[in-house]
Amino acid sequence: MSNQRGRGLQANALGTVDTVVMAVAGSAPAYSLAATTAVLVGAVGLASPAALLYCAIPMLGIALAFSYLGRIDVNAGASYSWVGRTLHPFLGFLSGWALVVSATIFMVAGSLPAGSMTLALFDGKLADDTMLSTVVGTVWFLVMLGVVLGGARLTARAQLLMSGVELAILLLFAVLALFHTGNASAFDWSWLGFGHFDGVSGFASGALIAAFYYWGWDVTSNLSEETRNSRRTTGLAGLIGVGIVFLLFEVFTIAVNVILSSKQIEANDANVLAVLGDEVWPGWGGKLLIVAVMLSTIATLETTLIQVTRSLFAMGRDRTMPSALGRVHRTWNTPWVAITVVGGVALVMFIASNALGSVGEILADAISAIGLQIAVYYGLAGLAVVVAYRKMLLRSAADFLFGGLWPLFGALFMFWILIESLGELSGAAVAIGIGGLAVGLVPMLWYWRRGSDYYRPAKLDATRTVEADYVTDDRAAWNSVVHEGLPTDF
């Protein structure tokens, strides 16, 4: 299906540590907590820790699906390739398109806080200026665009620095929060139960927002063509990433419930973490956590750029989008056309976003819209692994649970929260979420009629791939698309 045309991405550029850091950075723990906590608390109140807990279980199922699928098909398009080769090429394209649209929307949702957090270091009042936040956020976005253009190794080094500092600050404040005495309310185990949800629809809307918290760990799969021993590493890194950010999310969300009042959360909807920092460590705390959020936001802009550009690269290579998107830079081995196009579209959206309102209003609608799109492509990947491994699921209890039952549960959960939450979301969020997906029907039908090979796929079957001959590291060419492990299907 995916015939390699022209120059490929740089193989073996990333190691295991790089990939785990990418997974954590993709979920952006500090950014997610700062930008999304007020939205989550507004939806489910004290049940915020429960929403994150009950979304983590199916999310691990989706991470298992990505891990299992990544073992049998190394492709920068990830779910775009897997779903297309198992369920149907139309669903595969929509899966890839959902990632492209959600990531592009995130360019605005992420760049605005990057700008406002930077300004907040100097003057808290400046952070509320949407125009100025957009300008500073755009500068950060362009810097990250340059880093991503410079290659996978440069990207990994920048990520190690930014995410390393961010995680060190978060761990420090996690410990400080445990010993904080000025509590607004006492910890209650019921926060981890179902009692605080406003019915089934309330639980679904909370779970949809929680999905946005976790989203991004799957960047490891989009980097699979550039990762050493990628058939094992990318999936393992995704699972470790989900585990790490789950613990951080729970600790800080419980800390918010304990330490902050509902008025404090509501009054600081775009920067809850800084208020928490001031409470835990007056004077320095807020500033340090602003630094963590700023680094987290910039870091996740980088991983989101990787996801959208690698997905567009795979689509261009398959001729399901303009073939120029599949071009790779001769020196940097990066999809430079895709990077340039994404940069141009994002800059136009930055300008348009200023007409939409405040930073907080833009974030609320964007987060909900992205949640809908995440639910689509994660859910489809969860179904795809069951189809790809259907002949192997009864070979062992581990294969049945980790390659079948858990991913299937994850998929059904994603589709359920998608349907349940539609009636609860604002018109703008639904229009952005569903409308963005509908736009993808145009290129899908256009390139299908033009006869792209992607729409005549070689079916993905785990039994055939797993039983193939092993390819050792020394037999893989330096810049080839045949990776360590089993031979690819290119």
KACORNOR-V384485 format. One record per backbone hydrogen bond with DSSP energy under -1.0 kcal/mol. CO is the residue of the C=O (numbers start at 1). NH is the residue of the N-H. E is the energy in kcal/mol with one decimal. If there is no record, write none. Layout:
BEGIN
CO,NH,E + CO,NH,E
END
This chain:
BEGIN
1,3,-1.2 + 14,228,-2.9 + 15,19,-2.0 + 16,20,-2.3 + 17,21,-2.5 + 18,22,-2.1 + 19,23,-2.0 + 20,24,-2.3 + 21,25,-2.9 + 22,26,-2.4 + 23,27,-1.3 + 28,32,-3.2 + 29,33,-2.2 + 30,34,-2.4 + 31,35,-3.2 + 32,36,-2.1 + 33,37,-1.2 + 34,272,-1.2 + 36,40,-2.7 + 37,41,-3.2 + 38,42,-2.1 + 39,43,-1.3 + 40,44,-2.8 + 41,45,-2.3 + 44,47,-1.8 + 45,48,-1.4 + 47,51,-2.5 + 48,52,-2.0 + 49,53,-2.0 + 50,54,-3.0 + 51,55,-1.1 + 52,56,-1.4 + 53,57,-1.2 + 55,59,-1.8 + 56,60,-2.2 + 57,61,-1.1 + 58,62,-1.8 + 59,63,-2.4 + 60,64,-2.2 + 61,65,-1.8 + 62,66,-2.4 + 63,67,-2.1 + 64,68,-2.8 + 65,69,-2.6 + 66,70,-2.4 + 69,72,-1.1 + 69,73,-1.2 + 75,78,-1.8 + 77,80,-2.1 + 78,81,-1.2 + 78,82,-2.5 + 79,83,-2.5 + 81,85,-1.8 + 83,87,-1.9 + 83,88,-1.4 + 85,460,-2.3 + 88,92,-2.4 + 89,93,-2.8 + 90,94,-2.3 + 91,95,-2.0 + 92,96,-2.2 + 93,97,-3.0 + 94,98,-2.4 + 95,99,-1.4 + 96,100,-2.2 + 97,101,-3.0 + 98,102,-2.4 + 99,103,-2.6 + 100,104,-2.0 + 101,105,-2.6 + 102,106,-1.9 + 105,108,-1.1 + 105,109,-2.0 + 106,110,-3.4 + 107,111,-1.5 + 108,112,-2.1 + 110,114,-1.6 + 111,115,-2.2 + 112,116,-2.8 + 113,117,-3.2 + 114,118,-1.5 + 115,119,-2.2 + 116,120,-2.2 + 119,122,-1.4 + 119,123,-2.9 + 125,128,-1.2 + 126,129,-1.8 + 129,133,-2.7 + 130,134,-2.3 + 131,135,-2.0 + 132,136,-2.5 + 133,137,-2.7 + 134,138,-2.2 + 135,139,-1.7 + 136,140,-2.1 + 137,141,-2.5 + 138,142,-2.5 + 139,143,-2.0 + 140,144,-2.4 + 141,145,-2.3 + 142,146,-2.0 + 143,147,-1.9 + 144,148,-2.8 + 145,149,-2.1 + 146,150,-1.4 + 148,151,-1.1 + 151,155,-2.1 + 152,156,-2.3 + 153,157,-2.3 + 154,158,-2.3 + 155,159,-2.1 + 156,160,-2.5 + 157,161,-1.8 + 158,162,-2.3 + 159,163,-2.8 + 160,164,-1.6 + 161,165,-1.8 + 162,166,-2.1 + 163,167,-2.7 + 164,168,-1.8 + 165,169,-2.2 + 166,170,-2.3 + 167,171,-2.5 + 168,172,-1.9 + 169,173,-2.1 + 170,174,-2.0 + 171,175,-1.8 + 172,176,-2.2 + 173,177,-2.4 + 174,178,-1.1 + 181,183,-2.2 + 188,191,-2.0 + 189,192,-1.9 + 190,193,-1.8 + 191,50,-1.1 + 194,197,-1.3 + 197,199,-1.7 + 198,202,-1.0 + 199,203,-1.8 + 200,204,-2.3 + 201,205,-2.3 + 202,206,-1.9 + 203,207,-2.4 + 204,208,-2.2 + 205,209,-1.7 + 206,210,-2.3 + 207,211,-2.0 + 208,212,-1.0 + 209,213,-1.3 + 210,214,-1.7 + 211,215,-1.9 + 214,217,-1.1 + 216,219,-1.7 + 217,220,-1.4 + 218,221,-1.2 + 218,222,-1.1 + 219,223,-1.1 + 221,224,-1.4 + 223,226,-2.0 + 224,227,-1.1 + 226,13,-1.0 + 226,14,-1.9 + 229,232,-1.5 + 229,233,-2.6 + 230,234,-1.4 + 232,236,-1.8 + 233,237,-2.8 + 234,238,-1.8 + 235,239,-1.9 + 236,240,-2.5 + 237,241,-2.7 + 238,242,-2.2 + 239,243,-2.0 + 240,244,-2.5 + 241,245,-2.4 + 242,246,-2.0 + 243,247,-1.7 + 244,248,-1.9 + 245,249,-3.0 + 246,250,-2.5 + 247,251,-2.3 + 248,252,-2.3 + 249,253,-2.3 + 250,254,-2.4 + 251,255,-1.9 + 252,256,-2.1 + 253,257,-2.0 + 254,258,-2.3 + 255,259,-3.1 + 256,260,-1.9 + 258,184,-2.0 + 258,185,-2.1 + 261,265,-1.9 + 262,266,-2.4 + 263,267,-2.3 + 268,271,-1.7 + 271,275,-1.1 + 272,276,-2.1 + 273,277,-2.4 + 274,278,-2.0 + 275,279,-1.8 + 276,280,-2.4 + 277,281,-2.9 + 281,285,-2.9 + 282,284,-1.2 + 284,288,-2.5 + 285,289,-2.3 + 286,290,-1.8 + 287,291,-2.1 + 288,292,-2.0 + 289,293,-2.5 + 290,294,-2.7 + 291,295,-2.7 + 292,296,-2.6 + 293,297,-2.7 + 294,298,-2.3 + 295,299,-2.7 + 296,300,-2.4 + 297,301,-1.7 + 298,302,-1.5 + 299,303,-1.9 + 300,304,-2.4 + 301,305,-2.2 + 302,306,-1.9 + 303,307,-2.3 + 304,308,-2.6 + 305,309,-2.4 + 306,310,-2.6 + 307,311,-2.0 + 308,312,-2.3 + 309,313,-2.2 + 310,314,-2.3 + 311,315,-2.1 + 312,316,-2.8 + 313,317,-2.5 + 314,318,-1.7 + 315,320,-2.6 + 315,321,-1.1 + 322,325,-2.0 + 323,326,-1.9 + 324,327,-1.9 + 329,333,-1.7 + 334,329,-3.0 + 334,336,-2.1 + 335,339,-2.1 + 336,340,-2.3 + 337,341,-2.5 + 338,342,-2.4 + 339,343,-2.2 + 340,344,-2.2 + 341,345,-2.5 + 342,346,-2.6 + 343,347,-2.0 + 344,348,-1.7 + 345,349,-2.0 + 346,350,-2.2 + 347,351,-1.6 + 348,352,-2.1 + 349,353,-2.4 + 352,355,-1.8 + 353,356,-1.7 + 358,362,-2.3 + 359,363,-2.3 + 360,364,-2.1 + 361,365,-1.7 + 362,366,-2.2 + 363,367,-2.9 + 364,368,-1.6 + 365,369,-2.4 + 366,370,-2.8 + 367,371,-2.1 + 368,372,-1.5 + 369,373,-1.5 + 370,374,-2.7 + 371,375,-2.2 + 372,376,-1.3 + 373,377,-2.0 + 374,378,-2.7 + 375,379,-1.7 + 376,380,-2.1 + 377,381,-1.5 + 378,382,-2.0 + 379,383,-1.6 + 380,384,-2.2 + 381,385,-1.8 + 383,387,-1.7 + 384,388,-2.7 + 385,389,-2.1 + 388,462,-2.8 + 389,392,-2.3 + 389,393,-1.1 + 392,395,-1.8 + 396,400,-2.0 + 397,401,-2.5 + 398,402,-2.9 + 399,403,-1.6 + 400,405,-3.3 + 401,406,-2.8 + 404,408,-2.3 + 405,409,-2.4 + 406,410,-2.4 + 407,411,-2.5 + 408,412,-2.6 + 409,413,-2.4 + 410,414,-2.2 + 411,415,-2.3 + 412,416,-2.2 + 413,417,-2.5 + 414,418,-1.7 + 415,419,-2.2 + 416,420,-2.9 + 417,421,-1.9 + 421,424,-1.2 + 421,425,-1.4 + 426,430,-2.2 + 427,431,-2.6 + 428,432,-2.5 + 429,433,-2.7 + 430,434,-2.9 + 431,435,-1.2 + 432,436,-1.5 + 433,437,-1.1 + 434,438,-2.3 + 435,439,-1.8 + 438,441,-1.8 + 439,442,-1.5 + 440,444,-1.9 + 441,445,-2.4 + 442,446,-2.1 + 443,447,-2.5 + 444,448,-1.6 + 445,449,-2.1 + 446,450,-1.2 + 447,452,-1.9 + 448,451,-1.2 + 452,455,-1.6 + 453,456,-2.3 + 461,465,-1.7 + 462,466,-2.9 + 463,467,-1.2 + 465,468,-1.4 + 471,485,-2.1 + 472,475,-1.2 + 473,476,-1.4 + 477,480,-1.3 + 485,471,-2.5
END
